[in-house]
């Protein structure tokens, strides 16, 4: 199908009007908004062509048209003009995310960002950070506790702090724990915990007896620290917003989405799949039937990777029905993703 200017204008008008009102868009409304002052008959004929090609549909015979997933996709790829984020939206974001005198922690930023995405979109806001074990290690400390327990304190290069208690069969004095921490920082500063563990295994196989004790102690302490921390942090806000949306076909589909939101591994997979073909500057959009998971076939996702020091450090996005304000939300998602990098880079 060849998209001339008339078809483009009508499809764009239908998408924007339907997003704003939630109602099918009739030929009278389109005639009022037409820059060519088209007649209702001409509009009906053009809409029939768009419907025949799968870009539009209508709830029943006498109703106006609504976009299909294919129609939304063409709109996002070809007709959208992502707005520069409005001054009002930027002010709300900056006030909420950057209103502390002291630098905000990465965890607090992510929590607030998911809430802000939810509030600005009136849908679900999601922020995912990678496991701290995959971030470069800035500092590590071990503190002896009763009953052979050890408190492991790790600080990543992005400023994330994690405290975790591990339990070992071996007993360590505090001096041994301090020595092991110094050894790790002197030998592996800037490595990830996962990389450190793998390297310790290799060195232990080749080590001279003089270094065995340090290596074995380090490996004993690092292994449970990695195994218990190798899950991403997922921040979700606004799931209840979906209850106010008339877009979902039935309660079963809505329940399926809520059930999915309870499983963090599925959320991570959904955003990763959405971003898998995305470049650094690209905001990824997945609409309705484009989602691989059946539970998400009535949803749209707008997502962006987050970067810190040039390395991907997570992702964020908005999830809602396919009837989303794509123009505005693409700009908001992009703005917060870039703010993530700027904010953490100043710490």
WOZIGI-V31708 format. One record per pair of residues at least 6 apart in sequence whose ideal C-beta (glycine too) atoms are under 7 Angstrom apart, sorted by the first residue. I is the first residue (numbers start at 1). GAP is how many residues later the second one is. Records with the same first field share a line. If there is no record, write none. Layout:
I: GAP, GAP
This chain:
1: 52
6: 30, 40
7: 39, 43
8: 71
9: 26
10: 20, 33, 36, 37, 40
11: 39, 44, 60, 63, 64, 68
12: 63, 67
13: 17, 20
14: 11, 42, 51, 53
15: 52, 56, 57, 60
17: 8, 12
18: 7, 48, 49, 305
19: 304, 305, 306
22: 224, 301
24: 34, 35, 39, 40, 41, 42
25: 39, 40
26: 38
27: 13, 16, 17
28: 12
30: 13
31: 7, 8, 9, 12
47: 9, 18
50: 6
51: 6, 14
54: 14, 16
55: 12, 13, 15, 16, 19
56: 9, 10, 11, 12, 15
57: 8, 9, 11
58: 6, 7, 8
59: 7
67: 8
69: 218, 219, 220, 221, 253
72: 215, 250
73: 214
76: 209, 250
80: 246, 247
81: 246
82: 245, 248, 249
83: 244, 245, 248
84: 247
85: 246, 247, 250
89: 31, 243
90: 245
93: 23, 242, 243, 246
96: 16, 20
97: 12, 15, 16, 19, 242
98: 245
103: 243, 244
104: 239
105: 54
106: 52, 53, 54, 238
107: 53
109: 231, 234
110: 17, 19, 123, 125
111: 124
113: 14, 203, 223, 227
114: 11, 12, 13, 121, 122, 123
115: 10, 122
116: 9, 220
117: 8, 199, 201, 219
118: 6, 7, 119, 120, 123
120: 212
121: 197, 199, 208
122: 119
123: 115, 118, 195, 196, 197
124: 112, 114, 115, 117, 118, 194, 195, 196
125: 112, 113, 193
126: 109, 110, 141, 145, 190, 191, 193
127: 108, 187, 189
128: 104, 106, 140, 143, 186, 187
129: 103, 104, 184, 185
130: 102, 183, 184
131: 98, 99, 100, 101
132: 22, 24, 28, 30, 97
133: 59, 60, 61, 93, 96, 97
134: 58, 60
135: 21, 22, 23, 25, 57
136: 20, 21, 54, 55, 56
137: 17, 19, 51, 52, 53, 54, 55, 56, 59
138: 17, 18, 19
139: 16, 46
140: 13, 14, 41, 44, 45
141: 12, 40
142: 8, 10, 35, 38, 39, 79
143: 7, 8
144: 6, 28, 30, 33
145: 6, 20
148: 19, 20, 23
149: 16, 18
150: 16, 18, 22, 27, 71
151: 12, 14
152: 12, 14, 73
153: 10
154: 8, 39
155: 6
158: 150, 155, 186
159: 185, 188
162: 67
164: 61, 64, 65
166: 58, 59, 62
168: 52
170: 50
176: 41
180: 34, 37, 38, 41
183: 31, 35
184: 12, 34
188: 8
193: 29, 32, 33
194: 32
196: 26
197: 22, 25, 26, 29
200: 15, 18, 19, 22
201: 18
203: 12
204: 11, 12, 15
207: 8
232: 36
234: 30, 33, 34
236: 25
239: 19, 22
242: 12, 15
245: 76
247: 51, 74, 76
248: 6, 50, 73
249: 49
253: 45
256: 39
257: 38, 42
260: 6, 35
261: 6
270: 23, 26, 31
271: 32, 44, 46
273: 19
274: 10, 12, 27, 29
275: 9, 28, 30, 40
278: 6, 27
280: 25, 27
283: 19, 21, 47, 50, 51
284: 19
285: 16, 17, 41
286: 14, 15
287: 13, 35
288: 9, 10, 12, 34
289: 8
291: 6, 8
298: 23, 24
299: 20, 21, 22, 23
300: 20, 21, 22, 24
301: 16, 18
302: 15, 16, 22, 27, 28, 31
303: 12, 13, 14, 30
304: 11, 12, 13, 29, 30, 33
305: 7, 10
306: 7, 8, 9, 10, 31, 34, 35
307: 6, 34
308: 33, 36, 37
309: 36
316: 17, 20, 21
317: 16
318: 11, 15
